[in-house]
């Protein structure tokens, strides 16, 4: 089984209104990372100041970045046949689906949430935020609140989950057509 470990940064918290500003995808074959894709994305709308403070992504940084439609084909091809894995997967998956919907395309992948899995595999944490669970498990996050840094930390968390469960977590994969 192949997994597309995804993290995005956005211009806000509403998948209906806001847009992706950065995306990172690490393809994992169950043993390790085999491919990757990282890109800033021009959201075609201003990035609010509070988002820039959180992510460090400025309007100037995305001004000449590709628009989502320019990277959409690569995202489709890279994630084809993969389970979409993310920390708080409903957030990332909805945003990616919304970007494709704006292009007239229905994007569907089976989905696996590392927050949900972490609660099951590593019980007892007061918070399962990416920063907290990674800190508790000794996973270093480089470039926090940037897509590549958070996606790589999620990949390391995923590997710990794989090791702990011996890959037996199929019951936690949401089928393609499921809604969050």
C-alpha angles and dihedrals in degrees: 000000000000126000131202106208105202138187128174137187117212143192090246145334102281117090088195095056109017131067141221115265098177137012134190126184126186116189111216125189096196092268102056148321113303103173141007143196127192130174144155110232127213102232091198088230134074118277110233117241094244090056091050089051091052100043105021088230110137133194088247092056093055098037093094097026118114118272115241093258088059093059099031095097091052091049091051095047095044095049097039110123091010133114108242106236124188141149102255088007097189090066097049095037094051092050093049091047091049092052090052092044089057086057092050094253129122109222115198130171133157106262134218122186118208091199090060092043093046091055089055100040099036106033124182104050116132090218132021096199111138092251094049099045092044091049091050092050096043096250113149117220115207115197099010114211091022118109099236095046094047094043091051091049089049089051090053090047089049090053090053089050090049091051094046095046097033085232094300101135103102090123088067095057111103111220121246100264097043121123123218 
